[in-house]
């Protein structure tokens, strides 16, 4: 599949997911900024995909990224970040969202699993109550948080390798 075909607006994504559900597929939702795609992201996405049959990744919009990460971010615009995430083999669909967290997407998409990275615990996932109310299982996936775009950017600015 052409990676551009993986990037869908919410209404088209809902339709595709309904088709997958009709065939009995388990849907997983992961999310993030993905400003500088690194090995930690790839491991997070692979861990998320292992939780179900179809992996949907919600990428923060440029505006929500600025809100979360501060001035100078994102480095890449939302369409570029969505394209990079779509190019990862384990990812089935990508959508861009602009809310502070993915609670509205949980409400709309109703995935079977909501995957979060290891920088969260079951008690710190911002959407945990919404997921619980909707019967969505929360899974903490990926490797320990030893990779971060913020640290990578700092090393690049200092001229260090790593």
N, C-alpha and C positions, 0 to 999 in steps of 0.2 A: 504494500500500500504506500502510495506517495505520502510523505509525512504531512504535506499540506492538507490532505484529506482527514488527518487525525485531529486537526484543530477545528473545533465546532463551537458555534454559539449555543447557548443554553437550550433553546427550543429544539434544535436539531439533535443535540446530545440526548435530551430526554427521549426522543423518538428512537434513537439507536439503542439506548439502554433498555427501553421497553421490548425491543426485538430480542435482545440478549436474554432478558428475564423470561420471556416466553419460551426460550429454549433451556431454561433452568440454570443459567449462568449466575455466579455470585459476583457482585459488583464491589469493587474497592475504590475508595476515594482517598487520594493523597493530595497534599497541597504544599506550596512554598513559593518563594521569590525566584530561586534558581538564577541569580544574577551572574554568577561565574560558575558554570557547571563543573563540579569536581567529583572525585571518587566517592566522597561521602554521599553526594546526591544520588549517584548511580547505585550505590549499595542500599540506600533508603528506598529507591524506586524498585529495585529487585526484591527487597524484603516485602514491600507493599504488594507487589504482584503475586508473591507466593501465598498471600492471604486469600486469594480468590481467582476468578477466571478472567475478569475484565478489569483493567486498571485505568481509571480516569484520574488525570492530574489537573488540579486547578492551580493556575499560575496567577500570582498577584498582579494586578494592573500596575501601571507606572505610578498612579496617584497613591494607591495603597502601599506600594513599596516605599515611596518617599515618606509617607506617614510612619511606617515601621522602622525604616533604616536611616532616615535623616537626609540632610543635604548631600548632593553628589550621587545619590542612588536613585534609580538603578543606573548601572553602567550601560546596559543594553535595554532597548525598549521592549515592551511587553510582547510584541509580535516576534522579535528575535528570540526572546527567552522561550516563548511557546514553541517556536520551531526547533530550538535545541532540545527541549524536553521531548517533543514529538519524535525526534530522531533516535531516542533511546529505544531499543528493540522491545523492552518489556512493557512499554507504554502503549495503550490502545487508543486513548482519546485525551485531548487537552482542551481545556476551556480557560478563559481569562475571567477573573472575578475582581470586583472593586470594593467589596465590603471588608471591614476590619478583621473578620474571621470567616470561616466557611459555614457557620450555622445556617444561613439562608440556602446554601447549596445542599446541606444535609436534608433540610426540609423539602427542597425541590426534587433532588435526585434520589433520595432514599437509598443510599448504598447499603450493602450488607455489612461492610466493614469500613471504618474510618481509620486510616493509617497515619500515624504521627511518628516523627523521628525520635531518636534516643535522648534528645535534649528535653523531652517531656517525660512525665511519669503519668500513670493512669489518673492521678489526682490533680495534675497541672494542665491537662489538655483543656484549652479554653472552651471547646464545644462539648465537653463530657456530659453535661446535663441534657443538652439537646439530643445527643446521641442516645443516651439512656432512655429518654422519653420516647424516642422513635424506634427503639429496639435495635439500634445499630451498634455492633461490637466495635470497640476501640482497640486497636493493636499498635503496640510500640515496636517499631521495626528499624532495621539498619544496624550499622556498626556504632560503637561508642562515638560520641561527638568529639572527634579529634581533628575534624576538618571544618573550616568555616571560611566563607567568602571574605568576611571582615578581616580575618587574620591573613589570608592570602593577599588581599589588597595592601595591608600594612607591609608585608614582606616585599611586595612589588615596589611600593613607594620608597622603601629603604634600600632597594637594590639587592636584596638577599634572595638566595635560591632556596628551594624546599619543596 
